[in-house]
């Protein structure tokens, strides 16, 4: 009896401590000015799709962490990068791809990595059902030296590969662009690729040393890819160079190896680059604007043309990140460049910056259909949406640890870093054909909420949570409800207990005999309403 009394006292104290704390995770703000949709993110083996109130719309489970981005396709499938153990040796950043259906069944998975190549960081679904992937492309020290590299060392070049998904985990490579075909160096005229760097802005200086992280071989480090269907062009973000690059996708693979062909007539050359003109000898280090940037994405301008570019500039200054917008000087498929000058514009427009807004790595920004901006401050797992007055109209903190365990509301997640988030319209593609009834929030034991979904797309959009009355009698949980309801119990680590039962107002008792003493989370599901609460239980 003494053990039971002290244990119960501990549980009650823990419960009171959690309830007394301030909110730490989950949804903080949702206002009528937010863009109503479903937000997708993943920082571990679980991928979540949540509504604007933070309730789970769908969840996919994988055996691997992402490596690093995930995408919801219009047919409801999830296209996901995955981290694999492979011969290249950089598994935390990628290795393979996998495709899930809406119900979480694996449809297709491949691992194209080997000792010479590895997909990493990001992919880009295409309108034709294919997808683009950025991949490290290893060059040996001897080959690098013959191609004009000063240092006699192995280097990781980059390439872009277009994959066509085939049945039975097969695929076709239907297009390819390789950086190794577009190098230039001014170090040794006896070596390959010798030339004037300033006169060849469409090529990459093989000896430029930018921000190389902790690995000199990873001297390019692409971290995002985007596709513009109207231009049939691809945009890449090089973290190490502090630049964004645009290349022509309308070429054949053979044309992409050279300097002619495609809509631009320039083959696989860099059509446009911006952020650090010193990288092609048309500026100084003081001219560098982008530093360790991520998420370079085409956005619509005031003329409703998707030719502007938004970037999450991670190191805008010494202590702040910033969201910046540029408007390239484009004419058809060409980008205007005055001889000896750098690519314009001279400056970027500042979309968002404030003291304390900072993420050293990862992060993303998305233009929403209502012209708001959805921002992922990756280091902190902090997602928020701003309007054109820079007011925060939606705010959320990822409640999932890097190990995949959701935390209790009031607790602090450890390493909830998130590479990127994306919001999809509520009528996106074919997802209306699936069950979109909100489930519980991701965090455990969430507090009462009066969050409302501001939309006219569904009846009864007002989703609120009111904890029902409950008590334990003779190891039976008795809960007061007015309509048929499903009750589920999980432990504080999010693991299922096996208790998952439908109850009614008359038959409203659930046996707890299978449980050991501890604190559990009770999740109450009813139509368009979900609530959960902490349940301290002492086994007799």
C-alpha positions as CSV (number, residue, x, y, z in Angstrom):
1,X,0.0,0.0,0.0
2,X,2.9,2.4,0.8
3,X,4.3,1.8,-2.7
4,X,1.0,2.5,-4.3
5,X,0.5,5.7,-2.3
6,X,3.9,7.1,-3.1
7,X,3.6,6.1,-6.8
8,X,0.2,7.8,-7.0
9,X,1.6,10.9,-5.3
10,X,4.4,11.0,-7.9
11,X,2.0,10.6,-10.8
12,X,-0.2,13.4,-9.4
13,X,2.8,15.7,-8.9
14,X,4.1,15.0,-12.4
15,X,0.6,15.6,-13.8
16,X,0.3,18.9,-12.0
17,X,3.8,20.0,-13.0
18,X,3.1,19.3,-16.7
19,X,-0.2,21.2,-16.5
20,X,1.5,24.2,-14.8
21,X,4.1,24.6,-17.5
22,X,3.7,27.0,-20.4
23,X,3.0,25.7,-23.9
24,X,6.2,24.5,-25.6
25,X,5.1,22.5,-28.7
26,X,2.3,22.1,-31.3
27,X,0.0,24.8,-32.5
28,X,0.4,28.3,-31.0
29,X,-1.5,30.5,-33.4
30,X,-4.1,30.1,-36.2
31,X,-5.9,33.2,-37.4
32,X,-8.4,33.8,-40.2
33,X,-5.6,35.4,-42.2
34,X,-3.8,32.0,-42.5
35,X,-4.0,29.9,-45.6
36,X,-6.1,26.9,-44.8
37,X,-4.4,23.7,-45.9
38,X,-2.4,20.6,-44.9
39,X,1.2,21.0,-43.8
40,X,3.7,18.2,-44.5
41,X,7.0,17.6,-42.6
42,X,9.3,14.9,-41.4
43,X,12.5,14.8,-39.3
44,X,12.6,11.1,-38.5
45,X,11.0,7.8,-39.6
46,X,7.5,9.4,-39.3
47,X,6.1,11.8,-41.9
48,X,3.1,13.9,-40.8
49,X,0.4,15.8,-42.6
50,X,-1.4,18.1,-40.2
51,X,-4.3,20.6,-40.6
52,X,-4.1,24.2,-39.5
53,X,-5.1,23.2,-35.9
54,X,-2.2,20.8,-35.6
55,X,-4.4,17.7,-35.9
56,X,-3.0,14.7,-37.8
57,X,-4.6,14.2,-41.2
58,X,-2.3,11.4,-42.2
59,X,0.9,9.8,-41.0
60,X,3.4,7.6,-42.9
61,X,6.0,5.3,-41.2
62,X,9.3,4.3,-42.7
63,X,12.2,2.2,-41.6
64,X,14.6,5.0,-42.5
65,X,15.0,8.7,-41.7
66,X,14.4,11.1,-44.6
67,X,17.4,12.2,-46.6
68,X,16.2,14.9,-46.4
69,X,12.9,16.1,-48.1
70,X,9.5,14.6,-48.6
71,X,6.6,15.5,-51.1
72,X,2.9,14.8,-51.3
73,X,1.9,13.9,-54.8
74,X,-1.4,14.8,-56.4
75,X,-2.6,11.2,-56.3
76,X,-2.1,11.1,-52.5
77,X,1.1,9.1,-52.6
78,X,4.1,10.2,-50.6
79,X,7.4,10.5,-52.4
80,X,10.2,10.4,-49.9
81,X,14.0,10.5,-49.8
82,X,15.5,8.1,-47.4
83,X,18.9,7.7,-45.6
84,X,20.6,4.5,-46.2
85,X,23.9,2.8,-45.2
86,X,25.8,2.6,-48.4
87,X,29.3,2.5,-49.9
88,X,29.5,6.2,-50.5
89,X,29.5,6.9,-46.8
90,X,27.2,9.9,-46.3
91,X,23.9,8.2,-45.3
92,X,22.5,10.9,-43.0
93,X,21.9,13.0,-46.1
94,X,20.3,10.5,-48.3
95,X,20.9,7.4,-50.3
96,X,17.6,6.3,-51.8
97,X,13.9,7.0,-52.5
98,X,10.6,5.4,-51.6
99,X,7.0,5.8,-52.5
100,X,4.1,5.2,-50.2
101,X,0.3,5.1,-50.9
102,X,-2.1,7.1,-48.8
103,X,-2.6,4.2,-46.4
104,X,1.1,3.9,-45.7
105,X,1.8,0.9,-47.9
106,X,5.2,0.9,-49.6
107,X,4.8,1.0,-53.4
108,X,8.3,1.4,-54.7
109,X,11.8,1.8,-53.2
110,X,15.3,2.0,-54.7
111,X,18.8,2.7,-53.5
112,X,21.0,3.9,-56.4
113,X,24.0,4.7,-54.2
114,X,27.3,3.1,-54.7
115,X,30.9,4.1,-54.0
116,X,30.8,6.8,-56.7
117,X,27.4,8.4,-56.3
118,X,24.7,9.1,-53.8
119,X,21.4,11.1,-54.0
120,X,21.2,13.7,-51.2
121,X,19.1,16.4,-49.6
122,X,16.3,17.1,-52.1
123,X,14.2,15.8,-55.0
124,X,11.6,17.5,-57.2
125,X,8.5,15.8,-58.6
126,X,7.8,16.6,-62.2
127,X,4.4,17.1,-64.0
128,X,5.0,14.0,-66.1
129,X,5.2,11.7,-63.0
130,X,9.0,11.5,-63.1
131,X,11.2,13.2,-60.4
132,X,14.5,15.0,-60.4
133,X,17.3,14.2,-57.8
134,X,20.5,15.9,-56.9
135,X,23.4,13.5,-56.5
136,X,27.0,13.5,-55.4
137,X,29.3,12.4,-58.3
138,X,32.7,11.4,-57.0
139,X,35.8,12.3,-59.0
140,X,39.1,10.6,-58.0
141,X,42.1,12.7,-57.0
142,X,44.0,11.8,-60.1
143,X,41.0,12.7,-62.4
144,X,40.5,16.0,-60.4
145,X,44.2,16.9,-60.9
146,X,44.1,16.2,-64.6
147,X,40.9,18.4,-64.8
148,X,42.8,21.3,-63.2
149,X,42.2,21.0,-59.5
150,X,45.0,22.5,-57.5
151,X,44.7,20.2,-54.6
152,X,45.4,16.5,-55.3
153,X,42.3,15.2,-53.6
154,X,39.1,13.3,-54.3
155,X,36.2,15.7,-54.8
156,X,32.4,15.3,-54.9
157,X,31.0,16.9,-58.0
158,X,27.2,17.1,-58.5
159,X,24.7,15.8,-61.0
160,X,21.0,16.0,-61.6
161,X,19.2,12.8,-62.6
162,X,15.6,12.5,-63.9
163,X,14.1,9.2,-62.8
164,X,11.1,7.4,-64.2
165,X,9.4,5.0,-61.7
166,X,8.8,1.5,-63.1
167,X,7.0,-1.5,-61.5
168,X,8.8,-3.9,-59.2
169,X,11.3,-1.4,-57.8
170,X,12.7,-0.6,-61.3
171,X,13.4,2.7,-62.9
172,X,14.7,4.4,-66.0
173,X,17.1,7.4,-66.0
174,X,15.6,9.5,-68.8
175,X,17.8,12.7,-68.5
176,X,21.0,13.7,-66.8
177,X,23.1,16.7,-66.2
178,X,26.7,16.5,-64.8
179,X,28.7,19.4,-63.4
180,X,31.9,17.7,-64.4
181,X,31.1,18.7,-68.0
182,X,31.1,22.4,-67.1
183,X,34.3,23.1,-65.1
184,X,36.8,25.8,-65.7
185,X,40.2,26.6,-64.2
186,X,42.9,29.2,-64.7
187,X,45.6,27.5,-62.7
188,X,47.4,25.3,-65.2
189,X,47.2,25.7,-69.0
190,X,48.5,22.2,-69.4
191,X,45.5,20.7,-67.7
192,X,41.9,20.3,-68.9
193,X,39.3,23.0,-68.6
194,X,41.8,25.9,-68.8
195,X,40.3,29.3,-69.5
196,X,39.3,32.7,-68.3
197,X,36.9,32.3,-65.5
198,X,35.4,35.8,-65.7
199,X,34.7,35.3,-69.4
200,X,32.9,32.0,-68.8
201,X,30.2,32.6,-66.2
202,X,28.3,29.5,-67.4
203,X,31.1,27.3,-66.0
204,X,32.1,26.5,-62.4
205,X,35.5,27.5,-61.1
206,X,37.1,24.2,-60.2
207,X,39.3,25.8,-57.6
208,X,36.9,28.1,-55.9
209,X,36.8,27.4,-52.1
210,X,33.7,28.6,-50.3
211,X,32.0,27.4,-47.2
212,X,33.1,23.7,-47.2
213,X,31.6,22.6,-44.0
214,X,33.9,20.0,-42.4
215,X,34.5,18.0,-45.6
216,X,36.8,19.6,-48.3
217,X,35.6,16.9,-50.8
218,X,32.0,18.3,-50.5
219,X,33.0,21.5,-52.2
220,X,29.6,22.2,-53.9
221,X,27.0,20.9,-51.5
222,X,23.7,21.4,-53.3
223,X,20.8,21.5,-50.8
224,X,17.7,22.2,-52.9
225,X,16.3,21.7,-56.4
226,X,13.2,23.3,-58.0
227,X,11.6,23.0,-61.4
228,X,9.9,25.7,-63.5
229,X,7.6,24.0,-66.0
230,X,6.9,27.1,-68.0
231,X,10.6,27.7,-68.6
232,X,11.6,24.0,-68.5
233,X,14.5,25.0,-66.3
234,X,15.9,23.7,-63.0
235,X,17.2,25.8,-60.1
236,X,19.9,24.5,-57.7
237,X,21.2,26.0,-54.5
238,X,24.9,25.5,-53.7
239,X,25.5,26.0,-50.0
240,X,29.3,26.1,-50.3
241,X,29.4,28.6,-53.2
242,X,26.7,30.8,-51.6
243,X,24.9,30.8,-55.0
244,X,21.8,29.7,-56.8
245,X,22.2,28.2,-60.3
246,X,19.7,27.8,-63.1
247,X,20.2,25.2,-65.9
248,X,18.2,24.2,-69.0
249,X,16.1,21.0,-68.7
250,X,14.9,21.2,-72.3
251,X,18.2,19.8,-73.5
252,X,18.9,16.1,-74.3
253,X,21.3,14.4,-72.1
254,X,23.9,14.7,-74.8
255,X,23.2,18.4,-75.2
256,X,23.5,18.8,-71.4
257,X,27.1,17.6,-71.7
258,X,28.0,20.5,-74.0
259,X,27.5,24.2,-74.5
260,X,24.8,24.3,-77.2
261,X,21.2,23.1,-77.5
262,X,18.0,23.4,-75.6
263,X,15.6,26.4,-75.4
264,X,18.4,28.6,-74.2
265,X,20.9,27.4,-76.9
266,X,23.5,27.0,-74.2
267,X,23.3,23.3,-73.5
268,X,24.2,22.4,-70.0
269,X,25.9,25.7,-69.1
270,X,24.8,27.7,-66.1
271,X,22.2,30.0,-67.5
272,X,21.9,32.2,-64.4
273,X,23.7,32.4,-61.0
274,X,23.3,34.8,-58.1
275,X,24.4,35.4,-54.6
276,X,28.2,35.4,-54.8
277,X,29.8,37.0,-57.9
278,X,33.3,36.4,-56.6
279,X,32.7,32.7,-57.4
280,X,33.0,33.6,-61.1
281,X,35.5,36.5,-60.8
282,X,33.0,39.3,-61.3
283,X,32.9,40.5,-57.7
284,X,34.7,40.5,-54.4
285,X,34.0,38.6,-51.2
286,X,32.2,41.8,-49.9
287,X,29.6,41.4,-52.7
288,X,28.5,38.0,-51.4
289,X,24.8,38.2,-50.3
290,X,23.8,34.5,-49.8
291,X,25.6,32.4,-47.2
292,X,24.7,28.8,-46.5
293,X,21.3,29.5,-48.0
294,X,18.5,26.9,-48.6
295,X,15.2,26.4,-50.3
296,X,15.7,28.4,-53.5
297,X,12.2,28.4,-55.1
298,X,10.5,30.1,-58.0
299,X,7.6,32.3,-57.0
300,X,5.0,34.4,-58.7
301,X,5.6,38.1,-59.3
302,X,3.0,40.9,-59.4
303,X,2.3,40.0,-63.1
304,X,1.5,36.4,-62.1
305,X,4.6,35.2,-63.8
306,X,6.6,32.5,-61.9
307,X,10.0,34.1,-62.6
308,X,10.9,35.6,-59.2
309,X,13.0,33.6,-56.7
310,X,12.7,33.4,-52.9
311,X,15.5,32.1,-50.7
312,X,16.0,31.3,-47.0
313,X,19.3,33.1,-46.4
314,X,20.6,31.2,-43.3
315,X,23.5,33.6,-42.5
316,X,22.1,37.0,-43.6
317,X,24.3,38.6,-41.0
318,X,26.2,37.3,-38.0
319,X,23.2,36.6,-35.9
320,X,20.1,36.6,-38.1
321,X,18.6,34.7,-41.0
322,X,16.4,36.3,-43.6
323,X,13.9,35.6,-46.3
324,X,15.0,37.4,-49.5
325,X,13.4,37.8,-52.9
326,X,15.2,38.5,-56.2
327,X,13.8,39.3,-59.7
328,X,16.2,37.9,-62.4
329,X,16.5,39.9,-65.6
330,X,14.9,37.3,-67.9
331,X,14.0,37.6,-71.6
332,X,12.4,34.5,-72.9
333,X,14.7,31.6,-71.9
334,X,17.7,33.9,-71.5
335,X,19.1,35.9,-68.6
336,X,20.5,39.3,-69.4
337,X,24.2,39.7,-68.5
338,X,26.3,42.7,-69.3
339,X,29.8,41.9,-70.3
340,X,32.3,42.0,-67.3
341,X,29.4,42.6,-64.9
342,X,27.7,40.2,-62.5
343,X,24.2,38.8,-63.0
344,X,21.5,41.2,-61.8
345,X,19.7,42.4,-59.8
346,X,22.2,44.4,-57.7
347,X,20.4,43.6,-54.5
348,X,17.7,41.3,-53.1
349,X,14.4,42.5,-51.5
350,X,14.0,41.7,-47.9
351,X,10.8,39.8,-47.1
352,X,11.4,38.9,-43.5
353,X,14.0,39.4,-40.8
354,X,13.8,40.0,-37.1
355,X,16.1,39.7,-34.1
356,X,16.4,36.1,-32.9
357,X,15.2,34.6,-36.2
358,X,18.1,32.3,-37.1
359,X,18.8,28.8,-38.3
360,X,22.3,27.8,-39.2
361,X,21.3,24.9,-41.3
362,X,18.3,23.5,-43.1
363,X,15.1,25.6,-43.3
364,X,12.6,26.5,-46.1
365,X,10.2,29.2,-47.3
366,X,7.1,28.7,-49.5
367,X,4.9,31.2,-51.2
368,X,1.2,30.3,-50.5
369,X,-1.7,30.9,-52.9
370,X,-2.9,33.9,-50.7
371,X,0.6,35.4,-51.0
372,X,1.5,34.7,-47.4
373,X,4.8,33.0,-46.7
374,X,5.2,29.7,-44.9
375,X,8.6,29.6,-43.2
376,X,10.5,26.7,-41.5
377,X,13.1,27.9,-39.1
378,X,14.8,24.5,-39.3
379,X,17.2,24.4,-36.4
380,X,14.3,24.9,-33.9
381,X,11.6,23.0,-35.7
382,X,9.7,26.3,-35.8
383,X,7.1,26.7,-38.5
384,X,5.2,30.0,-39.0
385,X,3.2,31.8,-41.6
386,X,3.4,35.6,-42.2
387,X,1.2,37.9,-44.2
388,X,2.4,40.9,-46.3
389,X,2.6,43.0,-43.1
390,X,4.9,40.4,-41.5
391,X,2.3,39.5,-38.9
392,X,2.5,35.9,-37.8
393,X,-0.9,34.4,-38.7
394,X,-0.1,30.7,-38.0
395,X,2.6,29.2,-35.8
396,X,3.7,25.7,-34.8
397,X,6.6,24.0,-33.1
398,X,7.5,20.5,-34.2
399,X,6.9,18.3,-31.1
400,X,8.8,15.2,-32.4
401,X,12.3,14.4,-31.2
402,X,15.0,13.2,-33.7
403,X,14.4,9.7,-32.4
404,X,10.8,9.8,-33.6
405,X,9.1,10.2,-30.1
406,X,6.6,12.9,-29.7
407,X,7.0,14.9,-26.4
408,X,4.4,15.8,-23.8
409,X,2.9,19.3,-24.1
410,X,4.9,21.4,-21.7
411,X,8.0,19.3,-22.4
412,X,10.9,20.3,-24.6
413,X,11.7,18.3,-27.7
414,X,15.4,17.3,-28.2
415,X,16.7,17.9,-31.7
416,X,13.4,18.6,-33.5
417,X,15.3,20.0,-36.5
418,X,13.2,20.0,-39.6
419,X,14.6,20.3,-43.2
420,X,11.6,21.8,-44.8
421,X,7.8,22.1,-44.6
422,X,5.2,22.4,-47.4
423,X,1.5,23.3,-47.2
424,X,-0.9,21.8,-49.7
425,X,-4.5,23.1,-50.4
426,X,-7.4,21.2,-48.9
427,X,-8.6,20.4,-52.4
428,X,-5.1,19.3,-53.6
429,X,-5.1,16.7,-56.3
430,X,-7.1,13.6,-55.5
431,X,-6.8,13.7,-51.7
432,X,-10.5,14.5,-51.3
433,X,-11.0,10.8,-52.2
434,X,-9.4,9.8,-48.9
435,X,-10.4,10.0,-45.3
436,X,-9.4,13.5,-44.1
437,X,-11.1,13.3,-40.7
438,X,-8.6,14.9,-38.2
439,X,-6.9,12.7,-35.7
440,X,-5.2,13.7,-32.5
441,X,-2.4,16.3,-32.3
442,X,1.1,14.9,-32.6
443,X,2.2,16.0,-29.1
444,X,1.2,13.8,-26.1
445,X,-1.3,15.0,-23.6
446,X,-2.2,18.2,-25.5
447,X,-4.0,21.0,-23.7
448,X,-7.5,22.1,-24.3
449,X,-7.8,24.2,-27.5
450,X,-10.4,26.4,-29.1
451,X,-8.6,26.3,-32.5
452,X,-11.0,26.8,-35.5
453,X,-10.4,25.8,-39.1
454,X,-11.3,28.9,-41.1
455,X,-12.7,27.5,-44.2
456,X,-16.0,26.9,-46.0
457,X,-15.0,23.6,-47.6
458,X,-16.4,21.4,-44.8
459,X,-19.5,21.4,-42.6
460,X,-18.8,21.9,-38.9
461,X,-15.4,23.3,-39.2
462,X,-15.2,24.4,-35.6
463,X,-12.9,21.9,-34.0
464,X,-12.6,22.3,-30.2
465,X,-11.4,20.0,-27.5
466,X,-13.1,19.6,-24.2
467,X,-11.8,16.9,-21.9
468,X,-14.7,14.6,-20.9
469,X,-15.3,13.6,-17.3
470,X,-13.7,10.3,-16.3
471,X,-12.8,8.1,-13.3
472,X,-11.3,4.7,-12.5
473,X,-13.3,2.2,-10.6
474,X,-11.9,-1.3,-10.0
475,X,-9.4,-1.1,-12.8
476,X,-12.1,0.1,-15.2
477,X,-11.8,3.5,-16.9
478,X,-15.3,5.0,-17.0
479,X,-15.7,8.0,-19.3
480,X,-18.7,10.2,-19.9
481,X,-19.6,10.7,-23.5
482,X,-22.8,11.5,-25.4
483,X,-22.2,9.7,-28.7
484,X,-20.3,6.7,-30.0
485,X,-16.6,7.3,-29.5
486,X,-13.3,5.4,-30.0
487,X,-10.9,5.4,-27.0
488,X,-7.2,4.7,-27.5
489,X,-4.4,4.5,-24.9
490,X,-0.7,5.0,-25.6
491,X,2.2,5.3,-23.2
492,X,4.3,8.5,-22.8
493,X,6.7,7.3,-25.5
494,X,3.8,7.1,-28.0
495,X,3.7,3.3,-28.0
496,X,0.4,1.6,-28.4
497,X,-0.9,-0.3,-25.4
498,X,-3.3,-2.5,-27.2
499,X,-6.3,-0.7,-25.8
500,X,-8.3,0.6,-28.7
501,X,-12.1,0.3,-28.2
502,X,-15.3,1.9,-29.3
503,X,-17.6,2.9,-26.4
504,X,-21.1,4.4,-26.1
505,X,-22.9,6.5,-23.5
506,X,-24.3,3.3,-22.0
507,X,-21.3,1.0,-22.4
508,X,-18.6,3.4,-21.4
509,X,-16.1,1.3,-19.4
510,X,-12.7,0.1,-20.5
511,X,-10.7,-2.5,-18.7
512,X,-7.2,-1.4,-17.7
513,X,-6.1,-4.7,-16.3
514,X,-3.6,-5.3,-19.1
515,X,-1.6,-2.2,-18.1
516,X,1.2,-1.8,-15.7
517,X,1.3,1.2,-13.3
518,X,2.2,4.4,-15.0
519,X,1.0,7.5,-16.8
520,X,-0.9,7.0,-20.1
521,X,-2.3,9.2,-22.7
522,X,-6.0,8.7,-23.4
523,X,-7.0,9.7,-26.9
524,X,-10.7,10.3,-27.5
525,X,-11.9,10.2,-31.1
526,X,-15.3,11.3,-32.2
527,X,-16.6,12.8,-35.5
528,X,-14.4,15.8,-36.3
529,X,-13.4,16.1,-32.7
530,X,-10.3,14.7,-30.9
531,X,-9.1,15.3,-27.4
532,X,-6.5,13.6,-25.2
533,X,-5.5,13.7,-21.6
534,X,-3.1,12.2,-19.1
535,X,-4.3,9.2,-17.1
536,X,-2.3,8.2,-13.9
537,X,-3.0,4.5,-13.3
538,X,-2.0,2.3,-10.3
539,X,-2.4,-1.4,-10.8
540,X,-3.9,-3.2,-7.8
